[in-house]
Amino acid sequence: MMRRFWQFLAIALVALAPTVVQAQAGTLTLTWTDNASNETGQRVERATGTGSPITCGTFTLIASLAANVTTFQDTGLTEGAAFCYRVDAFNTAGTSAFSNVASAVVPFTIPAAPTGLSIR
């Protein structure tokens, strides 16, 4: 009977999954809702995407964040590349399920306009 109590306690303490991850075009800033009140931290995973609609490849860990963090800025990405993201929360009892997957294409930067035009 004691074993079942500890199994239940461990399950009850696992952090809850964040929800609603959105990658905002331009800076690829991820935002989500922190549904856990007991997490030690959160992890962000990224996968390369292809096609339209975007199909995600294999996810890899790109950041481990502190508890109660609800944003992450992914920088240094190639313009025109597609990426998929997901987030989970963790504590000493275990890891939550992953959030939903959000995807975005890194926008192209418009070049600066030429200046100093003259006729000689």
Contacts in CASP RR format, 6 or more apart in sequence:
PFRMAT RR
TARGET T0000
AUTHOR 0000-0000-0000
METHOD contacts of the structure
MODEL  1
MMRRFWQFLAIALVALAPTVVQAQAGTLTLTWTDNASNETGQRVERATGT
GSPITCGTFTLIASLAANVTTFQDTGLTEGAAFCYRVDAFNTAGTSAFSN
VASAVVPFTIPAAPTGLSIR
10 93 0 8 1.000
10 94 0 8 1.000
11 93 0 8 1.000
12 93 0 8 1.000
13 38 0 8 1.000
13 91 0 8 1.000
13 92 0 8 1.000
13 93 0 8 1.000
13 94 0 8 1.000
14 91 0 8 1.000
14 93 0 8 1.000
14 94 0 8 1.000
14 95 0 8 1.000
14 96 0 8 1.000
15 36 0 8 1.000
15 38 0 8 1.000
15 39 0 8 1.000
15 40 0 8 1.000
15 41 0 8 1.000
15 88 0 8 1.000
15 89 0 8 1.000
15 90 0 8 1.000
15 91 0 8 1.000
15 93 0 8 1.000
15 94 0 8 1.000
15 95 0 8 1.000
15 96 0 8 1.000
16 35 0 8 1.000
16 36 0 8 1.000
16 39 0 8 1.000
16 89 0 8 1.000
16 96 0 8 1.000
17 35 0 8 1.000
17 36 0 8 1.000
17 87 0 8 1.000
17 88 0 8 1.000
17 89 0 8 1.000
17 96 0 8 1.000
17 97 0 8 1.000
17 98 0 8 1.000
17 99 0 8 1.000
18 32 0 8 1.000
18 33 0 8 1.000
18 34 0 8 1.000
18 35 0 8 1.000
18 36 0 8 1.000
18 42 0 8 1.000
18 70 0 8 1.000
18 87 0 8 1.000
18 88 0 8 1.000
18 89 0 8 1.000
18 96 0 8 1.000
18 99 0 8 1.000
19 32 0 8 1.000
19 33 0 8 1.000
19 35 0 8 1.000
19 99 0 8 1.000
19 100 0 8 1.000
20 31 0 8 1.000
20 32 0 8 1.000
20 33 0 8 1.000
20 99 0 8 1.000
20 100 0 8 1.000
21 30 0 8 1.000
21 31 0 8 1.000
21 32 0 8 1.000
21 85 0 8 1.000
21 86 0 8 1.000
21 87 0 8 1.000
21 99 0 8 1.000
21 100 0 8 1.000
21 101 0 8 1.000
21 102 0 8 1.000
22 30 0 8 1.000
22 31 0 8 1.000
22 32 0 8 1.000
22 102 0 8 1.000
23 29 0 8 1.000
23 30 0 8 1.000
23 74 0 8 1.000
23 83 0 8 1.000
23 85 0 8 1.000
23 102 0 8 1.000
23 103 0 8 1.000
23 104 0 8 1.000
24 30 0 8 1.000
24 31 0 8 1.000
24 104 0 8 1.000
25 104 0 8 1.000
25 105 0 8 1.000
25 106 0 8 1.000
25 107 0 8 1.000
26 106 0 8 1.000
26 107 0 8 1.000
27 73 0 8 1.000
27 75 0 8 1.000
28 73 0 8 1.000
28 74 0 8 1.000
28 75 0 8 1.000
28 77 0 8 1.000
28 83 0 8 1.000
28 104 0 8 1.000
28 106 0 8 1.000
29 71 0 8 1.000
29 72 0 8 1.000
29 73 0 8 1.000
29 74 0 8 1.000
30 44 0 8 1.000
30 71 0 8 1.000
30 72 0 8 1.000
30 73 0 8 1.000
30 74 0 8 1.000
30 85 0 8 1.000
30 87 0 8 1.000
30 102 0 8 1.000
31 70 0 8 1.000
31 71 0 8 1.000
32 70 0 8 1.000
32 71 0 8 1.000
32 87 0 8 1.000
32 99 0 8 1.000
33 70 0 8 1.000
34 42 0 8 1.000
34 68 0 8 1.000
34 69 0 8 1.000
34 70 0 8 1.000
34 89 0 8 1.000
35 89 0 8 1.000
36 67 0 8 1.000
36 89 0 8 1.000
36 91 0 8 1.000
36 96 0 8 1.000
38 91 0 8 1.000
39 67 0 8 1.000
39 68 0 8 1.000
39 89 0 8 1.000
39 90 0 8 1.000
39 91 0 8 1.000
39 96 0 8 1.000
40 67 0 8 1.000
40 90 0 8 1.000
40 91 0 8 1.000
40 92 0 8 1.000
41 64 0 8 1.000
41 65 0 8 1.000
41 66 0 8 1.000
41 67 0 8 1.000
41 69 0 8 1.000
41 89 0 8 1.000
41 90 0 8 1.000
41 91 0 8 1.000
42 64 0 8 1.000
42 65 0 8 1.000
42 66 0 8 1.000
42 67 0 8 1.000
42 69 0 8 1.000
42 87 0 8 1.000
42 88 0 8 1.000
42 89 0 8 1.000
42 90 0 8 1.000
43 61 0 8 1.000
43 63 0 8 1.000
43 64 0 8 1.000
43 65 0 8 1.000
43 87 0 8 1.000
43 88 0 8 1.000
43 89 0 8 1.000
43 90 0 8 1.000
44 61 0 8 1.000
44 62 0 8 1.000
44 63 0 8 1.000
44 65 0 8 1.000
44 72 0 8 1.000
44 74 0 8 1.000
44 85 0 8 1.000
44 86 0 8 1.000
44 87 0 8 1.000
45 59 0 8 1.000
45 60 0 8 1.000
45 61 0 8 1.000
45 62 0 8 1.000
45 85 0 8 1.000
45 86 0 8 1.000
45 87 0 8 1.000
45 88 0 8 1.000
45 98 0 8 1.000
46 59 0 8 1.000
46 60 0 8 1.000
46 62 0 8 1.000
46 74 0 8 1.000
46 83 0 8 1.000
46 84 0 8 1.000
46 85 0 8 1.000
47 56 0 8 1.000
47 57 0 8 1.000
47 58 0 8 1.000
47 59 0 8 1.000
47 60 0 8 1.000
47 83 0 8 1.000
47 84 0 8 1.000
47 85 0 8 1.000
48 56 0 8 1.000
48 57 0 8 1.000
48 81 0 8 1.000
48 82 0 8 1.000
48 83 0 8 1.000
48 84 0 8 1.000
49 55 0 8 1.000
49 56 0 8 1.000
49 57 0 8 1.000
49 81 0 8 1.000
49 82 0 8 1.000
49 83 0 8 1.000
49 84 0 8 1.000
49 103 0 8 1.000
50 57 0 8 1.000
50 82 0 8 1.000
51 82 0 8 1.000
54 82 0 8 1.000
54 84 0 8 1.000
54 103 0 8 1.000
54 105 0 8 1.000
56 84 0 8 1.000
56 101 0 8 1.000
56 103 0 8 1.000
57 84 0 8 1.000
59 84 0 8 1.000
59 86 0 8 1.000
62 74 0 8 1.000
63 72 0 8 1.000
65 72 0 8 1.000
74 83 0 8 1.000
74 85 0 8 1.000
77 83 0 8 1.000
77 106 0 8 1.000
78 106 0 8 1.000
79 106 0 8 1.000
79 107 0 8 1.000
79 108 0 8 1.000
79 109 0 8 1.000
80 105 0 8 1.000
80 106 0 8 1.000
80 107 0 8 1.000
80 108 0 8 1.000
81 105 0 8 1.000
81 106 0 8 1.000
82 103 0 8 1.000
82 104 0 8 1.000
82 105 0 8 1.000
82 106 0 8 1.000
83 103 0 8 1.000
83 104 0 8 1.000
83 105 0 8 1.000
83 106 0 8 1.000
84 101 0 8 1.000
84 102 0 8 1.000
84 103 0 8 1.000
85 101 0 8 1.000
85 102 0 8 1.000
85 103 0 8 1.000
86 98 0 8 1.000
86 99 0 8 1.000
86 100 0 8 1.000
86 101 0 8 1.000
86 102 0 8 1.000
87 98 0 8 1.000
87 99 0 8 1.000
88 95 0 8 1.000
88 96 0 8 1.000
88 97 0 8 1.000
88 98 0 8 1.000
88 99 0 8 1.000
89 95 0 8 1.000
89 96 0 8 1.000
90 96 0 8 1.000
END
